[in-house]
């Protein structure tokens, strides 16, 4: 204790010394060098367990911050959480920093961010995939992922030659099973339209049972085992809902020697992970980058007031969507399938089709 | 005692541990200094300003040196702001909050560090603090969320159950070692996985510990108010009585290891199990008792983690405490005051990490510093070389062992 104190005091002394040195050499090359004028608005984010470059939802949010910095000129600060113990202190660090808006990424932070919002009613918070226990300074950002997943399921069934399609999740939580349920009913809808039996392995929304890895560790052995098991059961299109599982699935496909496909989640996997592109059929995108950017822009630039109203990403507002279809080789022509998907999308938007069965 | 040329193979692991532990305060302090220097180097090379200025280092070296200086100073002053005193804060509460956070994080680190330290003193390597913590936390959560007891009694029972649960889980290791000779390192590592599995199963099953009205996530209810460790400094601060538990643990550990008969037997087994057996000590029984006592201290950390929160628990409540405990015990030379100071230092690292992240430093830097501290502790000759310390007394076990290894077959 004593020695860290003394060292930190030394650090302080060094800081002042360094300031003196720096003022002498006029080094401020990057300040204001960007295309936009910096504005006095500090946007902050705290990650869920895992890092910002997880190729999945943490990264999507972080890209939203960076986009805001580049295009709007806001300042940003961030903290990654390694364990749940970090959630509270990381949020506190943002509060101490005086952030104008603090984005808590992920369902796991929901308790911590609600506590922080209630303790700091003058500050603004956003919870991605979470909810507010009543604090009006906390804005939930949610996604109707069943909508785009429904389209993904329909496409998967059209692509499949075995008419068996698979899906599995990271953990059995609503933010994950929402994808899987939409996918299930989408695949079933193709079966009904074409009077063909379609089997979905890995998730049954009626009994709420299915295949789950148990965590969100990228490409774990368990993940690959589940993927291989589903291929064994006949599935030739897989939809892994658990962050970056695409290495595990592509390996399972290659090792089984089948002409398989997988469907990405959260981001357009064919674009963000080109190494897997040859197996990607499409991706069910959760466009958090867009939501983060829009929320920050609305307040920091357009002068709107912060509200605790829920932002719900849907097919209608473009918060969620299917990425461009690649590697399609189903029996029906791709153009016909795309036309049908557009029709289904319109039906979901106007409410005539329910992606939840 | 110092003549160890005929150390039996079975006792060699224990003596190497003892040699690592016996480094003393100077080496521990110098290891910390070396760790901070390495941390500074990482900060400099992760500073964009430095890397930019380094490209024209030869033409104007002051830029690069200034940027390096700034990176180090900013990094360590952020650590100071986050862990000791926030001199930028607007009010008194906010300015001293970092210190209270350091104490809060230090609580479970000290407690579990004591557990690992106790095992070290008996010549056992307890890698299983993580599993013991989870197992203790599991039963403490059962008491705190599924049992109704009056105020006061509820907390006492919950803490005791945490200690007993962790102790029982530790005793399994001692029992397996005593009865079957199974190596405690293997057994504790495997039991970590088993504990994590059991806890997840309990937290996932509605009939067991899953939160009422919860979704599919493995998560428990928040502990009942009567079973929560009370806040020490009011609602403004998260520091809770778990830190007091850890301090009590430090005194108990000191008395147990330095003053009690049982502690004397523990240490004797640690020094030389064969000699202890000859002296009439039941070594197998000591293994079981030592692992149970080791688990009991880890149980204090379990109480900290399970009862020091106001929200539901998730299966990863052990965080990295189980493994940080090993580094705490190593840095603290397995002595009561050493573990206390080492726990406070690593608690400060944990508390300061968010502030370092806010100014743009990678969160891994404090982990790197911690890792290097342990590396220096475990590699005494390296520290001696760096700081030009005098060589240790001639007959160290490692030197003897090395000598025997390299001269085997030669004349005796």
Interface residues (C-beta under 8 A of the other chain):
Chain A: X1 X3 X4 X5 X7 X8 X9 X10 X11 X12 X14 X15 X17 X18 X21 X22 X24 X25 X27 X29 X44 X49 X77 X78 X79 X80 X82 X83 X84 X85 X86 X88 X89 X90 X92 X93 X94 X96 X97 X107 X108 X111 X112 X115 X171 X172 X173 X174 X177 X208 X214
Chain B: X29 X32 X33 X36 X49 X52 X53 X60 X62 X63 X65 X66 X67 X69 X70 X72 X73 X74 X75 X76 X77 X79 X80 X82 X83 X84 X86 X88 X89 X94 X97 X101 X105 X200 X215 X216 X217 X218 X238 X310 X311 X312 X314 X316 X317 X319 X320 X341 X344 X345 X348 X350 X351 X353 X354 X355 X357 X358 X359 X360 X363
